[in-house]
Amino acid sequence: MSHPFPSSDPTPRYAPHALRGFAEACFRAVGVPADDAAITADNLVEANLAGVDTHGVTRVLIPYIRR
């Protein structure tokens, strides 16, 4: 079976819907209301998809959760 995202880059890749679900679950786990968690998770993933990783899940989620 071939990998859906062939690349020589060893960086893990995740499907956008899975990443959104993970980010939303993280926000919900620390008490963020459902609507806010969904909106914020969506915006973070959209930043990643646009290539602006400095404002995406991998760079912003942890600081948001720590607040």
N, C-alpha and C positions, 0 to 999 in steps of 0.2 A: 504494500500500500504506500503510495507516495504522499508526502506531506502537502497539505493544501496551500502552504505558503513557502515554496522552495526558495532558499536563500543560503548564501554562505555566511550570513550574519547569525551568530548564535543567540541573539536576543529572542526571548520567548514571544510568541504571538498569540493573541486571544481574539476570539470572535467578539465584535462590538457588543452584541446583546449579552454575552456572558460577562463581559467587563462591566457593562452598565448594571447588571444584576448584582455583581459582587460589590461595586461601589455603593449602590443603593442599600444593600444589606449592611454594609459597614456603617453608613450614616444612621440607619434605623437602630442598629445595635447600641449606639450612643445617645439615643433619644431624639434624633431629628425627626420631625413630623414627616409622614409618608410623602406628601406632595413636595415638600422642600427637598427631601432625599432624592426623589425621582428627578426633579428638575436639575439639581446640582450634579448628580451622577451623569445625566444626559449631557450637560454642558462640558464636563470633564472629558468624557469620551469623544465628544465632537471636536474638542481641542486636539486630542490625539489624532483623530482621523484627518484633521486639517494639517497635520504635521507640526503643530505647535505643542510639542511635548512638555515644554516648560510650564504649560498651563493645563496639563492633562492629568490623568489619574495617577501616573507614576510619580509625579512631582508634587502634587497638591493634596492628594487624599490623606496622607499621614498627618500633615500639619493641620488640616481641617478637623480630623478626628481627635487630635490632641487638644483642641480648643474645647 
